[in-house]
Amino acid sequence: MKVTPDSQVQFSSGHLMKNRFMLAPLTNKQSFENGQLSEDEFNWLTHRAKGGFGLVMTCATHVQEVGKGFSGQLGIFSDDHLEGHKRLAAEIKKYGSLAVVQLHHAGMRSPQELISKAPVCPSENEKFGARRLSLREVHELRDAFVEGAVRAKKSGYDGVEVHGAHGYILTQFLSAEINVREDEYGGTLENRSRILFEIIEGIRFKCGKDFLLGVRLSPERFGMKLDEIKTVSQQLIDTGLIDFLDISLWDSFKMPEEEAHQNDSLLEHFTRLDFKDVKWTVAGKIHNAQHVQKVLDAGVDFVTIGRSGILHHDFPERVINNAQFEPVNLPVSREHLRKEALGEKFITYLERWDGFVNP
């Protein structure tokens, strides 16, 4: 039977997603510098719930103060953040969307001017001016991810996604180029992925079997090897501890960068995993209704939407009602983005994207 964008998704945890659309965890720089939720970020996210996204995910939300990756980042490293998260989770869920926090730590990519100290990394990194985490600090980092998930559950979210992609700290552990530790968190792939599996085990233990749990991985850049990410993906599935995998492909229709794997598209490489009861999603240049259906037809369970979710808060409803829907052409005016519930800081940030906002 053909999977359509409006069909439901049933997760192992028991949660039901009303359609096949997830809002990508998009950097928007709209919250306060102490990590507390702002009205602009609240409006941006809740309008996507109103617009029909089956799952609304926050931006990357840091689990340690030292892990801040960008100005105006939402935080979940302190109980001081709970009040804002409770309000946000309740409003997202009011519209029938699943509310999920993306748990994040930037590691060596934390700008020193933001955190007022050297960033941290699995190994010393001269390029980023990052210092090596001690073994005790690695354990504290692992526990901070778990504590972030516990705060998310206390706030009323349906679940969390652990951010292991895009060169942030868990990618840094996974990368044999970046991670040159000689203890149990470095060396072999088993060791380099150890912290990720310990985080997943800790979250499932502390938050229970009815808590939605996902992991984001990316198979390229930052020293990532396609075979290794496929191995880790299958191992995550085989644990039986996660509900979904979120594979960020940069471009859902491209060929792999590694010549040895250019017999198939990146997407096709992942379709060959044995997903069992685990659902999966992909992100990367899924811009219109035909792209959505093409990805679903490939066997992906739901799509992760970034750019088109910025342009149209109701992108899911538009696609469900029109199998030929095309978003508005770029560039768009600041006024268009304001009407789509973006705050001025987010709009200014988008001006960095060539050809997105009218000058």
C-alpha positions as CSV (number, residue, x, y, z in Angstrom):
1,M,0.0,0.0,0.0
2,K,1.4,3.4,-1.0
3,V,2.4,5.6,2.0
4,T,0.9,9.0,1.8
5,P,2.1,12.2,3.6
6,D,-1.1,12.3,5.7
7,S,-0.8,8.7,7.0
8,Q,0.1,8.1,10.7
9,V,3.3,6.8,12.2
10,Q,3.2,4.4,15.2
11,F,6.4,4.4,17.4
12,S,7.5,1.6,19.6
13,S,7.1,3.8,22.7
14,G,3.4,4.0,21.9
15,H,3.4,7.5,20.5
16,L,1.4,8.2,17.4
17,M,2.5,10.8,14.9
18,K,-0.5,12.2,13.0
19,N,1.3,12.5,9.7
20,R,4.7,12.1,8.0
21,F,6.2,15.6,8.7
22,M,8.8,16.5,11.2
23,L,10.0,20.1,11.7
24,A,13.8,20.1,11.4
25,P,15.7,21.3,14.5
26,L,16.7,24.6,13.1
27,T,19.1,27.1,14.5
28,N,17.2,30.4,14.9
29,K,19.1,32.4,17.5
30,Q,15.9,33.8,19.0
31,S,16.2,32.9,22.7
32,F,18.0,34.5,25.6
33,E,21.7,34.2,26.2
34,N,21.1,32.3,29.5
35,G,19.3,29.6,27.5
36,Q,15.8,30.6,28.5
37,L,13.0,30.5,26.0
38,S,12.0,33.8,24.3
39,E,8.6,34.8,23.0
40,D,10.0,34.8,19.4
41,E,11.2,31.2,19.7
42,F,7.9,30.2,21.3
43,N,6.0,31.7,18.4
44,W,8.2,30.2,15.7
45,L,7.8,26.7,17.0
46,T,4.1,26.8,18.0
47,H,3.1,28.1,14.6
48,R,4.6,25.0,13.0
49,A,2.4,22.9,15.3
50,K,-0.6,25.0,14.2
51,G,0.5,24.4,10.6
52,G,0.2,20.7,10.9
53,F,3.7,19.3,11.6
54,G,3.2,15.8,13.1
55,L,6.4,16.3,15.1
56,V,7.8,19.7,16.1
57,M,11.4,19.6,17.3
58,T,13.2,22.4,19.0
59,C,16.5,23.8,17.8
60,A,19.7,22.2,19.1
61,T,19.3,22.7,22.8
62,H,22.5,22.6,24.9
63,V,22.9,20.2,27.8
64,Q,25.9,22.0,29.4
65,E,26.7,25.7,29.5
66,V,30.1,25.0,28.0
67,G,28.4,23.3,25.1
68,K,26.7,26.4,23.7
69,G,27.0,26.5,20.0
70,F,25.5,29.8,18.9
71,S,24.1,33.1,20.3
72,G,20.5,33.0,21.3
73,Q,20.5,29.2,21.8
74,L,17.8,27.5,23.8
75,G,19.1,25.6,26.8
76,I,18.1,22.7,29.0
77,F,21.2,22.5,31.2
78,S,19.5,24.0,34.2
79,D,16.2,23.7,36.1
80,D,15.9,27.5,35.4
81,H,14.9,26.5,31.9
82,L,11.9,24.3,33.0
83,E,9.3,27.0,33.1
84,G,9.8,28.0,29.4
85,H,10.0,24.4,28.3
86,K,6.7,23.5,30.1
87,R,4.9,26.3,28.3
88,L,6.4,25.4,24.9
89,A,5.7,21.7,25.2
90,A,2.1,22.2,26.3
91,E,1.4,24.6,23.4
92,I,2.9,22.3,20.7
93,K,0.9,19.3,22.0
94,K,-2.3,21.4,22.1
95,Y,-2.4,21.2,18.2
96,G,-1.9,17.4,18.1
97,S,1.9,17.5,17.4
98,L,4.5,15.5,19.1
99,A,6.8,17.8,21.1
100,V,10.5,16.8,21.1
101,V,13.7,18.5,22.3
102,Q,16.9,18.0,20.4
103,L,19.7,17.5,23.0
104,H,23.0,19.1,21.9
105,H,26.5,20.0,22.8
106,A,28.7,21.8,20.4
107,G,32.1,20.6,21.8
108,M,35.0,22.1,20.0
109,R,32.5,24.2,17.9
110,S,31.5,26.3,20.9
111,P,32.7,29.8,20.1
112,Q,35.2,30.9,22.8
113,E,33.7,34.4,22.9
114,L,30.3,32.9,23.8
115,I,31.4,30.5,26.6
116,S,34.3,32.7,27.9
117,K,36.7,29.7,28.1
118,A,38.3,27.2,25.8
119,P,35.8,24.8,24.2
120,V,36.1,21.1,24.9
121,C,36.6,18.1,22.7
122,P,37.4,14.4,23.0
123,S,41.0,15.3,22.1
124,E,43.0,18.5,22.1
125,N,42.2,20.4,18.8
126,E,44.5,23.2,17.9
127,K,42.4,24.4,15.0
128,F,39.4,25.2,17.3
129,G,41.5,26.0,20.4
130,A,39.8,23.1,22.2
131,R,41.1,21.2,25.2
132,R,40.8,17.5,25.8
133,L,38.0,16.3,28.2
134,S,39.3,14.2,31.1
135,L,37.7,10.8,31.7
136,R,35.7,12.3,34.6
137,E,34.4,15.1,32.3
138,V,33.4,12.5,29.6
139,H,31.2,10.8,32.2
140,E,29.8,14.2,33.3
141,L,29.0,15.0,29.6
142,R,27.2,11.6,29.2
143,D,25.2,12.3,32.4
144,A,24.4,15.9,31.2
145,F,22.6,14.4,28.1
146,V,20.7,12.1,30.3
147,E,19.8,14.9,32.7
148,G,18.6,17.0,29.8
149,A,16.2,14.2,28.8
150,V,14.9,14.0,32.3
151,R,14.2,17.8,32.3
152,A,12.5,17.4,28.9
153,K,10.2,14.7,30.4
154,K,9.5,16.9,33.5
155,S,8.6,19.7,31.1
156,G,6.0,17.5,29.4
157,Y,7.7,16.8,26.1
158,D,6.9,13.5,24.4
159,G,10.6,12.8,23.9
160,V,14.1,13.8,22.8
161,E,16.5,13.4,19.9
162,V,20.2,13.0,20.7
163,H,22.2,15.2,18.3
164,G,25.1,13.0,17.0
165,A,25.5,14.8,13.7
166,H,27.0,17.8,12.0
167,G,30.4,17.9,13.7
168,Y,29.1,18.5,17.2
169,I,30.5,16.7,20.3
170,L,29.1,13.3,19.7
171,T,30.3,13.4,16.1
172,Q,33.7,14.5,17.4
173,F,33.7,11.3,19.5
174,L,32.7,9.2,16.5
175,S,35.3,10.7,14.2
176,A,38.6,8.8,14.0
177,E,40.1,12.1,12.6
178,I,39.1,14.2,15.6
179,N,39.0,11.6,18.4
180,V,42.5,10.3,19.2
181,R,41.9,9.3,22.8
182,E,43.6,6.2,24.0
183,D,41.1,5.2,26.7
184,E,37.8,3.3,26.4
185,Y,36.3,6.3,24.5
186,G,38.8,6.4,21.7
187,G,40.4,4.1,19.1
188,T,38.1,1.5,17.8
189,L,34.6,2.3,16.5
190,E,33.2,0.5,19.5
191,N,35.1,2.8,21.8
192,R,34.4,6.0,19.8
193,S,30.7,5.3,19.8
194,R,30.6,4.2,23.5
195,I,29.4,7.5,24.9
196,L,26.5,7.6,22.4
197,F,25.3,4.2,23.5
198,E,25.7,5.0,27.2
199,I,23.6,8.2,26.7
200,I,20.8,6.2,25.0
201,E,20.9,3.5,27.7
202,G,20.8,6.2,30.4
203,I,17.9,8.1,28.9
204,R,15.8,4.9,28.4
205,F,16.6,3.8,32.0
206,K,15.7,7.2,33.5
207,C,12.8,8.2,31.3
208,G,11.1,4.9,30.8
209,K,9.9,2.8,27.8
210,D,7.0,5.2,26.9
211,F,9.4,8.2,26.2
212,L,10.0,8.9,22.6
213,L,13.8,8.6,21.8
214,G,15.6,9.3,18.6
215,V,19.2,9.8,17.4
216,R,20.4,12.1,14.6
217,L,23.5,11.0,12.7
218,S,25.2,12.4,9.5
219,P,27.2,10.1,7.2
220,E,29.6,12.7,5.8
221,R,31.9,15.5,6.7
222,F,33.9,16.0,10.0
223,G,35.7,12.7,9.4
224,M,32.5,10.6,9.2
225,K,32.8,7.4,7.2
226,L,29.7,6.0,5.5
227,D,30.3,2.4,6.5
228,E,30.9,3.4,10.1
229,I,27.7,5.4,10.4
230,K,25.8,2.6,8.8
231,T,27.3,0.2,11.4
232,V,26.4,2.5,14.3
233,S,22.9,3.0,12.9
234,Q,22.3,-0.8,12.7
235,Q,23.7,-1.2,16.2
236,L,21.4,1.5,17.6
237,I,18.5,-0.2,15.9
238,D,19.5,-3.6,17.3
239,T,19.6,-2.3,20.9
240,G,15.8,-2.0,20.8
241,L,16.2,1.2,22.8
242,I,15.4,3.9,20.3
243,D,12.2,4.8,18.5
244,F,13.6,6.6,15.4
245,L,16.8,7.4,13.5
246,D,17.2,10.8,11.9
247,I,19.7,10.7,9.1
248,S,20.9,14.1,7.9
249,L,22.0,13.6,4.4
250,W,22.6,17.3,3.5
251,D,20.9,16.4,0.2
252,S,18.5,13.5,0.2
253,F,19.1,12.8,-3.5
254,K,22.9,13.0,-3.8
255,M,25.6,10.4,-4.3
256,P,28.1,9.6,-1.5
257,E,31.3,11.6,-1.5
258,E,33.4,8.5,-1.0
259,E,34.2,7.0,-4.4
260,A,34.0,3.5,-3.1
261,H,30.3,3.9,-2.3
262,Q,29.1,5.7,-5.4
263,N,27.3,2.6,-6.7
264,D,24.1,3.9,-5.0
265,S,22.8,7.2,-3.6
266,L,23.3,8.0,0.0
267,L,19.6,7.4,0.6
268,E,19.8,3.9,-1.0
269,H,22.7,3.0,1.3
270,F,20.5,3.5,4.3
271,T,17.4,1.8,2.9
272,R,19.3,-1.5,3.1
273,L,19.5,-1.3,6.9
274,D,17.2,-3.7,8.8
275,F,15.1,-1.1,10.7
276,K,13.0,-3.7,12.5
277,D,10.5,-1.6,14.6
278,V,12.6,1.5,14.5
279,K,11.2,4.3,12.3
280,W,13.5,6.6,10.3
281,T,13.6,10.0,8.7
282,V,16.0,11.9,6.4
283,A,16.7,15.6,6.0
284,G,18.2,17.4,3.1
285,K,16.7,19.4,0.3
286,I,13.2,18.0,0.6
287,H,11.6,21.2,-0.7
288,N,8.2,20.4,-2.4
289,A,5.3,17.9,-2.4
290,Q,7.0,15.7,-5.1
291,H,10.2,15.5,-3.1
292,V,8.2,14.4,0.0
293,Q,6.5,11.6,-1.9
294,K,9.8,10.5,-3.6
295,V,11.4,10.1,-0.1
296,L,8.4,8.2,1.3
297,D,8.3,6.0,-1.8
298,A,12.0,5.1,-1.1
299,G,10.9,3.5,2.2
300,V,11.6,6.3,4.6
301,D,8.9,6.6,7.4
302,F,8.7,10.4,7.6
303,V,10.4,13.5,6.2
304,T,12.3,16.2,8.0
305,I,11.5,19.6,6.7
306,G,13.7,22.7,7.1
307,R,13.7,25.4,4.4
308,S,10.1,24.8,3.4
309,G,8.9,24.8,7.0
310,I,10.5,28.3,7.3
311,L,8.7,29.5,4.2
312,H,5.3,28.0,5.1
313,H,4.4,27.3,8.7
314,D,1.6,25.1,7.2
315,F,3.7,23.2,4.7
316,P,2.3,19.8,5.8
317,E,-1.3,20.9,5.2
318,R,-0.4,22.4,1.8
319,V,1.3,19.2,0.7
320,I,-1.4,17.0,2.0
321,N,-4.0,19.0,0.1
322,N,-2.0,19.4,-3.1
323,A,0.3,16.7,-4.4
324,Q,2.0,19.3,-6.7
325,F,2.6,22.0,-4.1
326,E,5.6,24.2,-4.6
327,P,6.8,26.7,-2.0
328,V,7.1,30.4,-2.7
329,N,10.1,31.2,-4.8
330,L,13.3,32.6,-3.1
331,P,14.3,35.2,-2.2
332,V,11.4,36.2,0.0
333,S,10.7,39.5,1.8
334,R,11.3,40.1,5.5
335,E,7.6,40.8,5.7
336,H,6.8,37.3,4.4
337,L,8.9,35.8,7.1
338,R,7.4,37.9,9.8
339,K,3.9,36.7,8.7
340,E,5.3,33.2,9.0
341,A,6.1,33.9,12.7
342,L,9.8,34.4,12.5
343,G,11.4,37.0,14.8
344,E,13.8,39.7,13.7
345,K,16.9,37.7,14.9
346,F,16.0,34.7,12.9
347,I,15.3,36.8,9.8
348,T,18.7,38.5,10.2
349,Y,20.4,35.1,10.6
350,L,18.7,33.9,7.4
351,E,20.2,36.8,5.5
352,R,23.5,34.9,5.7
353,W,22.0,32.3,3.4
354,D,22.7,33.4,-0.1
355,G,19.5,34.4,-2.0
356,F,17.1,33.6,0.9
357,V,16.0,37.0,2.0
358,N,15.4,40.1,-0.2
359,P,18.1,42.6,0.4
